[in-house]
Amino acid sequence: MGFVKEFKEFAIKGNVLDLAIAVVIGGAFGKIISSLVEDIITPAVLTPALKAAHLSNLSQLVVPGTAIKYGNFLSQVISFFIIAFALFLVIQAINKFKKNEEVAPTVEPVPTKEEVLLTEIRDLLAKKSV
Protein backbone atom coordinates (compact mmCIF):
# COMPACT_ATOMS: atom_id res chain seq x y z
CA MET A 1 0.00 0.00 0.00
CA GLY A 2 2.97 2.35 0.52
CA PHE A 3 3.89 2.25 -3.16
CA VAL A 4 0.40 3.30 -4.27
CA LYS A 5 0.38 6.13 -1.73
CA GLU A 6 3.80 7.39 -2.90
CA PHE A 7 2.74 7.22 -6.54
CA LYS A 8 -0.48 9.09 -5.77
CA GLU A 9 1.46 11.86 -4.00
CA PHE A 10 3.88 12.04 -6.94
CA ALA A 11 1.11 12.15 -9.55
CA ILE A 12 -0.90 14.78 -7.71
CA LYS A 13 2.07 17.11 -7.35
CA GLY A 14 1.88 20.02 -9.75
CA ASN A 15 4.81 18.87 -11.91
CA VAL A 16 3.09 15.83 -13.43
CA LEU A 17 -0.12 17.71 -14.14
CA ASP A 18 1.82 20.63 -15.62
CA LEU A 19 3.72 18.21 -17.85
CA ALA A 20 0.51 16.55 -19.04
CA ILE A 21 -1.03 19.92 -19.87
CA ALA A 22 2.15 20.98 -21.69
CA VAL A 23 2.11 17.82 -23.82
CA VAL A 24 -1.52 18.37 -24.85
CA ILE A 25 -0.95 22.05 -25.64
CA GLY A 26 2.29 21.19 -27.46
CA GLY A 27 0.46 18.68 -29.66
CA ALA A 28 -2.18 21.23 -30.55
CA PHE A 29 0.48 23.90 -31.14
CA GLY A 30 2.34 21.49 -33.44
CA LYS A 31 -0.81 20.97 -35.52
CA ILE A 32 -1.32 24.72 -35.79
CA ILE A 33 2.27 25.21 -36.96
CA SER A 34 1.98 22.33 -39.44
CA SER A 35 -1.12 23.95 -40.90
CA LEU A 36 0.66 27.32 -41.00
CA VAL A 37 3.56 25.82 -42.96
CA GLU A 38 1.52 23.61 -45.29
CA ASP A 39 -1.45 25.89 -45.89
CA ILE A 40 0.01 29.40 -45.71
CA ILE A 41 3.81 29.58 -45.92
CA THR A 42 4.33 26.91 -48.55
CA PRO A 43 1.74 28.31 -50.97
CA ALA A 44 2.69 31.94 -50.36
CA VAL A 45 6.47 31.74 -50.23
CA LEU A 46 7.37 28.59 -52.11
CA THR A 47 4.86 28.81 -54.96
CA PRO A 48 7.35 30.42 -57.38
CA ALA A 49 9.92 27.73 -56.64
CA LEU A 50 7.34 24.96 -56.99
CA LYS A 51 6.09 26.41 -60.31
CA ALA A 52 9.68 26.55 -61.58
CA ALA A 53 10.02 22.87 -60.71
CA HIS A 54 6.63 22.15 -62.35
CA LEU A 55 5.14 20.95 -59.06
CA SER A 56 1.93 21.84 -57.27
CA ASN A 57 2.80 20.57 -53.81
CA LEU A 58 5.95 20.47 -51.69
CA SER A 59 5.41 16.77 -50.98
CA GLN A 60 5.93 16.06 -54.68
CA LEU A 61 9.60 16.90 -54.34
CA VAL A 62 11.26 13.48 -54.52
CA VAL A 63 14.62 12.16 -55.53
CA PRO A 64 14.04 10.72 -59.03
CA GLY A 65 13.86 6.94 -59.08
CA THR A 66 13.51 6.62 -55.28
CA ALA A 67 10.87 6.97 -52.61
CA ILE A 68 12.82 9.73 -50.84
CA LYS A 69 10.42 12.61 -50.33
CA TYR A 70 12.66 15.49 -49.41
CA GLY A 71 9.78 17.91 -49.93
CA ASN A 72 8.06 16.52 -46.83
CA PHE A 73 11.37 16.76 -44.98
CA LEU A 74 11.73 20.42 -45.96
CA SER A 75 8.20 21.05 -44.73
CA GLN A 76 9.03 19.47 -41.36
CA VAL A 77 12.27 21.48 -41.09
CA ILE A 78 10.35 24.70 -41.71
CA SER A 79 7.79 23.64 -39.07
CA PHE A 80 10.57 22.91 -36.59
CA PHE A 81 12.18 26.31 -37.02
CA ILE A 82 8.86 28.10 -36.65
CA ILE A 83 8.05 26.14 -33.46
CA ALA A 84 11.55 26.74 -32.07
CA PHE A 85 11.30 30.46 -32.81
CA ALA A 86 7.83 30.72 -31.25
CA LEU A 87 9.00 28.91 -28.11
CA PHE A 88 12.05 31.18 -27.98
CA LEU A 89 9.77 34.21 -28.04
CA VAL A 90 7.56 32.74 -25.30
CA ILE A 91 10.53 31.93 -23.06
CA GLN A 92 12.04 35.35 -23.73
CA ALA A 93 8.75 37.01 -22.68
CA ILE A 94 8.57 34.89 -19.53
CA ASN A 95 12.13 35.80 -18.61
CA LYS A 96 11.36 39.48 -19.22
CA PHE A 97 8.38 39.29 -16.86
CA LYS A 98 10.51 37.55 -14.23
CA LYS A 99 13.11 40.33 -14.42
CA ASN A 100 10.41 42.97 -14.08
CA GLU A 101 9.05 41.42 -10.90
CA GLU A 102 10.36 43.36 -8.00
CA VAL A 103 12.29 41.27 -5.58
CA ALA A 104 11.22 42.00 -2.04
CA PRO A 105 14.21 43.13 0.00
CA THR A 106 15.16 40.54 2.54
CA VAL A 107 14.97 41.87 6.06
CA GLU A 108 16.94 40.06 8.66
CA PRO A 109 14.73 38.95 11.51
CA VAL A 110 15.02 41.03 14.66
CA PRO A 111 16.27 38.90 17.56
CA THR A 112 13.82 38.32 20.37
CA LYS A 113 14.49 39.52 23.90
CA GLU A 114 15.48 35.99 24.90
CA GLU A 115 18.01 35.79 22.06
CA VAL A 116 19.51 39.14 23.05
CA LEU A 117 19.84 38.03 26.67
CA LEU A 118 21.35 34.70 25.66
CA THR A 119 23.86 36.48 23.42
CA GLU A 120 24.86 38.77 26.28
CA ILE A 121 25.27 35.79 28.63
CA ARG A 122 27.37 33.97 26.02
CA ASP A 123 29.61 37.02 25.57
CA LEU A 124 30.04 37.45 29.36
CA LEU A 125 30.93 33.77 29.76
CA ALA A 126 33.44 34.05 26.93
CA LYS A 127 35.11 37.04 28.63
CA LYS A 128 35.23 35.18 31.97
CA SER A 129 36.90 32.10 30.53
CA VAL A 130 39.67 34.16 28.88
C-alpha positions, 0 to 999 in steps of 0.5 A, spaced: 500 500 500 505 504 501 507 504 493 500 506 491 500 512 496 507 514 494 505 514 486 499 518 488 502 523 491 507 524 486 502 524 480 498 529 484 504 534 485 503 540 480 509 537 476 506 531 473 499 535 471 503 541 468 507 536 464 501 533 461 497 539 460 504 541 456 504 535 452 496 536 450 498 544 448 504 542 445 500 537 440 495 542 438 500 547 437 504 542 433 498 541 428 497 549 428 504 550 426 503 544 421 497 547 418 501 554 417 507 551 414 503 547 409 497 551 408 500 558 408 507 559 408 508 553 402 503 556 398 505 563 399 512 563 399 514 557 395 509 557 390 514 560 385 519 555 386 514 549 386 512 552 379 519 553 376 520 545 378 513 544 375 510 541 381 503 543 385 505 541 392 511 540 396 510 533 398 511 532 390 519 533 391 522 526 390 529 524 388 528 521 381 527 513 381 527 513 389 521 513 394 525 519 398 520 525 399 525 530 401 519 535 400 516 533 406 522 533 410 523 540 408 516 542 410 518 538 417 524 542 417 520 549 416 515 547 421 521 545 426 524 552 425 517 556 426 516 552 433 523 553 435 522 560 434 515 561 437 518 557 443 524 562 444 519 568 443 515 565 449 521 563 453 524 570 452 517 574 454 517 569 460 524 571 462 522 578 461 516 578 466 521 575 471 526 580 471 520 585 471 518 582 478 520 586 483 524 582 488 522 584 495 528 586 500 530 581 505 529 583 512 533 580 517 529 577 523 530 582 529 532 577 535 527 576 540 528 579 547 530 571 549 536 571 544 539 578 546 539 576 553 542 569 551 547 572 546 549 577 552 550 571 557 554 567 552 559 574 551 560 574 558 561 567 559 566 568 553 570 574 557 570 570 563 573 564 561 579 568 557 
